[in-house]
Amino acid sequence: MERGVIFDMDGVLVDSYQAHWESWRVMAAEIGQALTEAQFAQTFGRTSREIIAAHWGPGMLSPAQISQFDERKEHLYREMVEREFPAMDGAAELIRNLAEAGFRLAIGSSGPPENVALVIDRLGVEDVLQARVTGRDVSRGKPDPEVFLTAAGRLKLSPAQCAVVEDAPVGITAANAAGMASIALVSTGHTPESVAHARQIVMSLRELSAESIARLIESRTV
């Protein structure tokens, strides 16, 4: 059976919570808006345009202003991450182990392509990834399943042949809605209770293996 794994990026491959929170906080202050960490945590994993609408209303910024906001915010984020890249423990090893076991691999992220490219480069896994889907490739962010369904299509696999590794509750909801085996990594800003709707919950990527993910996928297709 052909199998695939689609990885969310933030909070799964890179421990980017603090950098995202700080860059959002700075940007909110620059446009004269307040943003608490609790508010930020509730929307972590969604696209910037959806976060803006959720916190400050859909008409708070024009499309042109949202584009400028995004560019500035993500520039701040990449500066912070590049200073000290916070790779998630076991991420590169898991990706390579899955590739060696014959899995097709993709990243499905709400982030912009520049962020995804940075993480792939720093992890050194570009040669074993078959697809990547970013926030600019979809019109609907998580919890809509579009990002994962697009990734499965690029891997040439059906949803039933795929597992998703996510950390955000909205990402788990999206994976479930896509009909994929959802695996929740409890990372910064989340609790096991917040991702209780996942098929499997782990505290570390080192708890996962090609064999365990294959069993999880097969258990849904028997």
N, C-alpha and C positions, 0 to 999 in steps of 0.2 A: 504493500500500500504506500502510495506517495503521501508524504506528510509535509506540513509547513508550520513554521512558528513566526508570528508577527510580534515584534517587540515595540511597545511604546518606548519613547526615549527618555523624557524627563521623569526622574524618580525611579527609573528601571535600569537604564544603561548609564546614566549620569545622575549623581545626587545634586540636582540643580535647584532644589527648593529654595535655599537661602539666596542664591543669585537671582532667581526669578522674583522672590519677594522683595528684595532690596531694589531691583530695577523698577518694579511696579510702584514701590513706595516713592522713589525719586520722581518718576514720571507723574504720579498723581499730584505730588506737591508742586511740580512745575506748571500744571494746569489749574492749580488752586482747588484741588479736590482732596478730600480725606479718604483714606483707605486703611482699614485695620487688617492685622494679620489674619484674624478670623474670617473676614470677608474674602481675603485673598485665597485662603485655604479652601473655601467652599467652591471656588471656580477654577482651582488648579487643574490643568488638563484640557481646558477649553481654549478656543481661539481668542486672540486679543480682542477682535471686534465683538465677540460674544461677551467677554468679560467687561468691556466698556459699557455695553448695553445693559448688562445685569446690574452693574453698580451705579451707573449715572444716567440711565435712560437711553433708549435707542436713538434719540435725536440730539444727544448731548454734544456730539462731534459730527462734523460733516464727513463724507467718505474721504475727502482729501486730507482732512485733519487726522482721521483715524490712520491713514497711510503714513503720515508724518510721525504720529505717535508711535506706531509699530516700529518704524525704522529706528527712532531714537531709543525706544525701550529695549529693542533687541540688540542694538549696538552696545548699550550699557551692560546688558546681560553677557554678551560675548566677551567684553573686556574683563568682567569679573571671573568668568569661567576660564579664560585663557591664562589669567595670572596664576591660577592653581587648579588644574583640571581635576574635578572630583569624580573620577570614575567609580561606578558602583562595583563593590567587591564581587569578583567572580564573573563579571559581565563578558569580558573578552573570552575567557576560558569556556564559558557555556556556549557562546556563539560558535566557537571553533569546534567544540565537541559535537554540537548538533550538525554542523556542516560535514564533519567526518562520518557521521552516522547517516548521511544522505538526505537530511532535511533541507527543504527549500526555505530560505530565510528572507525576511523583510523587516523594515522599520515602518511603523504607522504612527506618525506624530502630528500633533496640532501645531508644532513649531514651524518656523520658516525654513526654507531649504538651506540657508546659510548655517543655521544652528545644527541641523541634521548633519551637514557635511563636516562641520567642526568635530562633532562627537565621533562620527565614523572614522575620521582621520586620526583622532587622538587614541581611539581604541585599536586602530590598526586592523580593521575587519572588512574593509571595502572589498577585498578579493573574494569573500565568501557570502556576500549579500547579493541576492538576485533582484531585489526591488526596494524602493523607498517611496513612501507617500508622505507629503508634508501638508501643512495647513493651506498652502496655495494650490494644492491639487484637488481640494474638495470645496463644496459650497456650504456644507453643513458640518459643523463640528460635533464632537462627542457631547452628549450620549447618542447622537445619531450614528449608525453603524457604517456610514459611507466610507470612512477612512480605511476600515478593516476589509470591507467588501472590495474596495479598489485594490488594496494590497493583495488579496487573494486572487483577484483577476490577473494581476501582473505576475503572480507566481504560477498562474495557470492551474489553480487548485480550487476545489469547491470549499465552501465554508466548513463543511463537515470534516474536511481533511486538515483543518487548521486549528492551532492553539494560539491564544493571545496572552502575552505577559504584560500586565498593567499594574499600576499602583493606585490610580485615581478611581473613586467610585463611579464617576461618569464614564470612564474608560471600560470598567467592568460591565456596566450597563450596555455600552456599545458593543462589546464583544459578545455578550449574551444575545443581544438583538440580531447580531450577524449570524447567529447559529454556530458559533465557534466555542471551543473549550477554553473557558476563561481561567487564568491563573493570576492571583493577586499577590504582588510583592508588597508587604507592609513596609513602606519607606517613610521618610520624614514628612510629618504633617498628617499622617493617616493612622488609623487603628484597625485591628482585625475586625472590629464591629462595623466599621464604615465600609468594608469590602466583603461583608459576610455573604453577599449574593454571588461571589465567585465560586467556580467549581472546585478550586483548590486554593489554599492560602499558605504562603510561605513567608518566613521572616528574612530569608537570605536566598540569593540566586544559587548559592552552593547547595541548596536542598534539592535543586532540579537537575535532571540528567536526561539524556536522549531516551533512555528506557522508560523513565517515569512519565515523560511527556507523551511518548508513543502510546503507553497504556491508557493515559487520560483521553487521548483522541480516539483510540480504538473502543474504549468503553462507551462512547457515544454513537458508534457506528455499527455495533454488533446487532 
